[in-house]
């Protein structure tokens, strides 16, 4: 495993979305719905409630990505067309759109949970 996706364990929408993402990308990461684990990587419960986080282990280096970039990084692990979509979350102006859409969904996840 080269990365851990940390999601809010109290959010059913977050867990269902992570499971769908796991169907797209099956290698290189694991979803861990855990506040305790987040704290061991220097993340607060408040940060975890606001955004999904990806902790990537690159040798001795540990990189943290949140929100749309965390999802984009997981998609980049998949490669192909999904990887290209993941790259767009890092390149302006599409990164701005991705961040805005992520924030819209995250702030209204109770509404969107009906559709996932």
C-alpha positions, 0 to 999 in steps of 0.5 A: 500500500502506498497511500491511505485515504482517510474519511470521516467514519461518521459519514455514510455518504463519505463511506459509500463514495470511497467504496465506489472509488475503490471499484475504480482504483483497486491498487495502491491505496486503502480507505480508512474511516478513522479519526484516530488514524487521522490524528496520528498524521497530524490531522484534527477531527475538524479537518477530517469532518471538512475534507477527505485526506490522502496520505501518500508514502513516497519513500521516506517522504509523506505527502498529504492531499485534501479534498478534490486533490486527494480524490484526483491523486487516487484517480491518478493511481488508476492511470488511463482515462481516470488518471487524466481526470485525476491530473485535471484536479491539479492544473488550473483552471480545472483545479479551481472547478474541481475544488469548487465542486468538491466543496459544494458536495462536501457542504451538502453531503446529506443532500447528495447521499440520496444519489450515491 
